[in-house]
Amino acid sequence: MSARAVAARTVAGLVGDFHREPAYRGLAEALRVLITDGRVPVGVRMPSERELTEALQVSRTTVTRAYAELRDHGYLVSRQGSGSVASLPESRAFRGDHLLFPGDARADEIDLTCAAANAGPGILAAYERAVGDLPAYLGGSGYYPSGLPVLREAVAERFTARGLPTTPEQVMVVPGALSGVAIAARALGRRGTRTLLESPTYPNAIATLRQTGTRLLSSPIGREVADVADLLRSLDQVRPDLAYLVPDFHNPTGHLLSDESRERVAARLRQHGTVAIVDESMVELGLDGDPMPLPLAAHLPDAITVGSVSKPFWGGLRVGWLRAPAERMDAMVRSRLSLDLGVPVLEQLVTADLLRNGAPLLAQKRALLRESREAALDALAVHLPAWQVRRPAGGLSLWCELPAAHSTDLLPRAADRGVLLAPGPSFAPEGGLDRFLRVPFTQPAHVLTAAIERLAEAWKETLADPLGRGSSEPTMVA
Ligand SMILES: Cc1ncc(COP(=O)(O)O)c(C=O)c1O
């Protein structure tokens, strides 16, 4: 059977302008991205070398070497009578590291347990530039427990540009935002410390804060974006020592606190002497071009802020930062040294490059996310009209309210159809939320549409015959 083909001019249009130094590498990278993100679907026959050479107006050697590189890495396979067919390497490395459903993946599996996108174009080129900068560091020990000066400066500049004046000495580079949460919580919390979390919230932060032995208390967050009444009430009742807050395109709801809400929340935190750990993981993922409010820490000088390049660029970098008031930095560094001694130098160089030059890549990522968000919203409206969903102004996921509390029962049914999701209760610090389901829109639009069609079948079956049991397996959720 001959494979479906993609025309040379379509591929040339999708490839667009690629990195030319050297051209074959740039072309191979551009084609790899098209295949991994599904714009050139796996199984499709690629144009012949001659056709692509003509369509791209490059030398034949460029195309021959690009194809050879893709073949070497498993992105093209040659099939008798079908030419070169788009493929994915046999490695499962790009799949979610899911503890929930170990074992072999089905060929048509769609993993929506993690709200995290792939690297996208341009990340490999940033690595290549960073390798060029690396020799300057090889003469040293390579240990930078607070981070490379060049990266601390770039992070401080970004905070300052966003309206929160920051010096490099107030920045510590850490292996991801979650690590920043752990460092801050270990520095500030002890057994008996009262820590307030939003409900729902990011599951791994719940686990991290729980590990510190602090007493976790949760506050519902309002259904509407601007509604902080519940949070203010909880702050008055609990008077917590610590609060973990995600004010920017909150995971999972996508809520963005307005400037006015930030002022009100900050005033209440100050009044009760609560130290906030502010997680800004999603702050760069505004999708509608609206102006951003000031960072919460601009209203709250004592706050600890964490962020990372995982969501705007790539989770595989494992680079984030922690920003603290100068007088708290010593405590943060001590806490950090009990965990690790720093982040790999190469990844820090890549991150510094992306923070300074990555705006075009971020614009592309936002455009893809917008497309995926719309596809997911459209598919939900058509196939699951009884589910209530808001259109978030940014972030990576939709938070769906189901007409019945069966999110956990739905999961095995969805998994039977090859769709993996994290249930609502994973996001609940104190249980509940089985009426909710997070649907990340980090996959390409056509993949999400297919996932939601299958989810609708699974939902119909669940309503007809709820299992009354969910999975008790731990979920790896990002
Ligand atoms: C709110 C929030 N914080 C932290 C993280 C983890 O980020 P990192 O990869 O930087 O540790 C995530 C990932 O989903 C997140 O949503």
The ligand as an SDF file (V2000), in Angstrom:
LIG
                    3D

 16 16  0  0  0  0  0  0  0  0999 V2000
    2.4730   26.2980   38.2040 C   0  0  0  0  0  0  0  0  0  0  0  0
    3.6580   25.4580   37.8360 C   0  0  0  0  0  0  0  0  0  0  0  0
    4.7790   25.5230   38.5580 N   0  0  0  0  0  0  0  0  0  0  0  0
    5.8580   24.7830   38.2570 C   0  0  0  0  0  0  0  0  0  0  0  0
    5.8450   23.9160   37.1950 C   0  0  0  0  0  0  0  0  0  0  0  0
    7.0660   23.1150   36.9200 C   0  0  0  0  0  0  0  0  0  0  0  0
    7.9720   23.9210   36.2880 O   0  0  0  0  0  0  0  0  0  0  0  0
    9.5110   23.5500   36.0990 P   0  0  0  0  0  0  0  0  0  0  0  0
    9.5760   22.6260   34.9220 O   0  0  0  0  0  0  0  0  0  0  0  0
   10.1190   24.8670   35.8140 O   0  0  0  0  0  0  0  0  0  0  0  0
    9.9890   22.9370   37.3650 O   0  0  0  0  0  0  0  0  0  0  0  0
    4.7020   23.7890   36.4200 C   0  0  0  0  0  0  0  0  0  0  0  0
    4.6460   22.8230   35.3320 C   0  0  0  0  0  0  0  0  0  0  0  0
    3.6020   22.4730   34.8530 O   0  0  0  0  0  0  0  0  0  0  0  0
    3.5940   24.5920   36.7360 C   0  0  0  0  0  0  0  0  0  0  0  0
    2.4650   24.5180   36.0310 O   0  0  0  0  0  0  0  0  0  0  0  0
  1  2  1  0
  2  3  1  0
  2 15  2  0
  3  4  2  0
  4  5  1  0
  5  6  1  0
  5 12  2  0
  6  7  1  0
  7  8  1  0
  8  9  2  0
  8 10  1  0
  8 11  1  0
 12 13  1  0
 12 15  1  0
 13 14  2  0
 15 16  1  0
M  END
$$$$
